[in-house]
Amino acid sequence: MAVNTDITVTSPLLPPLDEFIPYLEDIWKRKWITNNGFYHQELEKALSEYLKIPYISLFTNGTLPLMVALQALRISGEVITTPYSFVATTHALWWNGIKPVFVDVEEKNGNLDTDKIEAAITPKTTAIMPVHVYGNPCNTEAIQLIADKYGLKVIYDAAHAFGVEKDGKSILIAGDISTLSFHATKTYNTVEGGALICHDKATKKRIDYLKNFGFAGETEVVMPGINGKMDEIRSAYGLLNLKYVDAAIEQRKKIASLYRQQLQDIPGIKMVDDISHVKSNYSYFPVFINKDEYGISRDELYEKLKSRNIYGRRYFYPLISTFSPYRGLDSATEDNLPIAHKLADRVICLPMHHGLNEEDIKLIVSIINGGR
Ligand SMILES: Cc1ncc(COP(=O)(O)O)c(C=O)c1O
């Protein structure tokens, strides 16, 4: 089989295959392959410890916990959210019959601009759904103050924020619920997978009913749930992969620092600020291209890299608010979202994963440098 030498934006963190085989053999012996089995319970325990959070529920992907969070907190009406995210954030609202209300983001990191939230609140607003974009923490304190003032719930889409800590604490403790994605492209993956983090036993119980069709015991259904259960094979894979995630994050940290050193003096290339009080997972390395200063546009650079088999991704372009299901909303206009548009038009996420080395970064930077 030909080995792919492309440099891709990400590469899945795969545990050693020979170490996975004994897990599979054990599952075969147990003859229990889904429905809250041994490995599902073990992974919940291990993640709860690793992430320093007491209540976590595993899911088959990172979209379902968003949908279930909205159900669990009985959110309705309007929810304030960001257009600068992966489309699943807004889709989760739509699937619950909720109207998304887009608020602009901050230029420094792409997170919801907390100064603009209050103006978007109406009598129908019931919650705020921010995203820790690229794993950079939102201003959780300001968001909580607003939520408390208006009696709103807060659901964080923390899909990018596995293991991220602010001032020594997990950012997953912020708000009422946070959700994670363990998709193959993420810093930590279970192939496909996700999780919901809540802060009390009663909510976890409700969530576990909701992800299992609403079953509370063998013969009773207490709510109209869905099927969101993670199976035993992916749970076991996740348990094994957890052993390797710290080393992967360490390598990502090195890559991020090489990019920072080598890109800092190139005019027209802006990076997200390095935030020292944050324990990052280095999940993405976005750069923002100012054509006037850099010389060529973001798309021209994107194509140039591609022609050399280097595949960045334009996360998050196009903005969610420009997609056909959402572009008719009052809050979806460019006038309302100038910064989000600016970032979406300028961003490229450069290759960032545990498999990259110094030579790769040198090559990428040399193309960026010579690209003008
Ligand atoms: C911000 C954000 N939210 C939600 C999701 C959905 O996660 P999943 O692909 O695991 O369903 C993603 C996934 O890529 C994401 O980036």
The ligand as an SDF file (V2000), in Angstrom:
LIG
                    3D

 16 16  0  0  0  0  0  0  0  0999 V2000
  -17.2060   23.1910   17.3830 C   0  0  0  0  0  0  0  0  0  0  0  0
  -17.7370   21.8450   17.0460 C   0  0  0  0  0  0  0  0  0  0  0  0
  -18.9310   21.4710   17.5310 N   0  0  0  0  0  0  0  0  0  0  0  0
  -19.4520   20.2600   17.2810 C   0  0  0  0  0  0  0  0  0  0  0  0
  -18.7900   19.3510   16.5040 C   0  0  0  0  0  0  0  0  0  0  0  0
  -19.4300   18.0430   16.1990 C   0  0  0  0  0  0  0  0  0  0  0  0
  -18.6950   16.9690   16.6480 O   0  0  0  0  0  0  0  0  0  0  0  0
  -18.8080   15.5410   15.9350 P   0  0  0  0  0  0  0  0  0  0  0  0
  -18.1620   15.6450   14.6010 O   0  0  0  0  0  0  0  0  0  0  0  0
  -18.0580   14.6450   16.8700 O   0  0  0  0  0  0  0  0  0  0  0  0
  -20.2580   15.2070   15.8480 O   0  0  0  0  0  0  0  0  0  0  0  0
  -17.5500   19.6760   15.9710 C   0  0  0  0  0  0  0  0  0  0  0  0
  -16.8600   18.6780   15.1530 C   0  0  0  0  0  0  0  0  0  0  0  0
  -16.0710   18.6490   14.4010 O   0  0  0  0  0  0  0  0  0  0  0  0
  -16.9960   20.9580   16.2260 C   0  0  0  0  0  0  0  0  0  0  0  0
  -15.8280   21.3340   15.7030 O   0  0  0  0  0  0  0  0  0  0  0  0
  1  2  1  0
  2  3  1  0
  2 15  2  0
  3  4  2  0
  4  5  1  0
  5  6  1  0
  5 12  2  0
  6  7  1  0
  7  8  1  0
  8  9  2  0
  8 10  1  0
  8 11  1  0
 12 13  1  0
 12 15  1  0
 13 14  2  0
 15 16  1  0
M  END
$$$$
